[in-house]
Amino acid sequence: MPYCPYCGVEVDQDTSNCPLCGGNIPKEGPPPLLKGDYPRKEHQLYYKRRSFTSEERRTVLWFFSLLFSVPITIVLVVDLLRDWAISWSLFAIVGIIGIWVGIAVGLFIRKAWLLMLLYSGLILTLSLIINVLAGTINLFLAWNMPIILMAAVLITPCALYAKFTSRKGFNVAGMILWAIGLFCIGVDMLIGLNLESRQFLHGWSLIVAAALGPVGALLMYVHYRLGKTISFRRFFHA
């Protein structure tokens, strides 16, 4: 079967014009695309998706605003009917509003570093509000805030690296494994500080880091060293 020399689509023998792009199909000899470029580039057709306009983003935000107003109304009514006071419903309302704010931020903020910063601040703020409502501000200062900040400090470079690296593959997985290992060490240190333990590190975090660290280094080596000479995509699809 002949192929269109312009877009690569397969056509019938008696076709004179490509039904996809309208290009002329040569009647004699193989199409130019078959002289070495095909079928190696058969699947290298890329399509760029159109970005949402500001009006479309506002429409989506209005949709979620109306959608989230339903559970907020339900929990308020149930809380008032049961206790004739607003008590436990505040926790659900704070969570729903937090999700709404997260969607709004994701719709209108496109810069990766700013998005990560705003999401970290949002999670920290929601945790603070919930602990204030529960009367456990000391737990927020001792546990919630340090854990959230550690996660933000480790997730941000991973996200930025995944966004701006020229080739994505095993290297991103290696970065994530390193971040998980460091996070476990940080949590272990936090446990030792808050429980006033004699041991600053209890050992389990070092075992996790010792397991994930070399695996992450191996993935980096495979990506940057072996990836230059071996096509893993071709290998796994052989």
Stockholm file with secondary structure:
# STOCKHOLM 1.0

chainA/1-238         MPYCPYCGVEVDQDTSNCPLCGGNIPKEGPPPLLKGDYPRKEHQLYYKRRSFTSEERRTVLWFFSLLFSVPITIVLVVDLLRDWAISWSLFAIVGIIGIWVGIAVGLFIRKAWLLMLLYSGLILTLSLIINVLAGTINLFLAWNMPIILMAAVLITPCALYAKFTSRKGFNVAGMILWAIGLFCIGVDMLIGLNLESRQFLHGWSLIVAAALGPVGALLMYVHYRLGKTISFRRFFHA
#=GR chainA/1-238 SS CCBCTTTCCBCCTTCSBCTTTCCBCCSSSCCGGGTTTTTTTTTCCCCCCCCCCHHHHHHHHHHHHHHHHHHHHHHHHHHHHHHSSCSTHHHHHHHHHHHHHHHHHHHHCCCHHHHHHHHHHHHHHHHHHHHHHHTCHHHIIIIIHHHHHHHHHHHHHHHHHHHHCSSCSHHHHHHHHHHHHHHHHHHHHHHHHHTTCSCSCCSHHHHHHHHHHHHHHHHHHHHHTGGGTCCHHHHHTC
#=GC SS_cons         CCBCTTTCCBCCTTCSBCTTTCCBCCSSSCCGGGTTTTTTTTTCCCCCCCCCCHHHHHHHHHHHHHHHHHHHHHHHHHHHHHHSSCSTHHHHHHHHHHHHHHHHHHHHCCCHHHHHHHHHHHHHHHHHHHHHHHTCHHHIIIIIHHHHHHHHHHHHHHHHHHHHCSSCSHHHHHHHHHHHHHHHHHHHHHHHHHTTCSCSCCSHHHHHHHHHHHHHHHHHHHHHTGGGTCCHHHHHTC
//
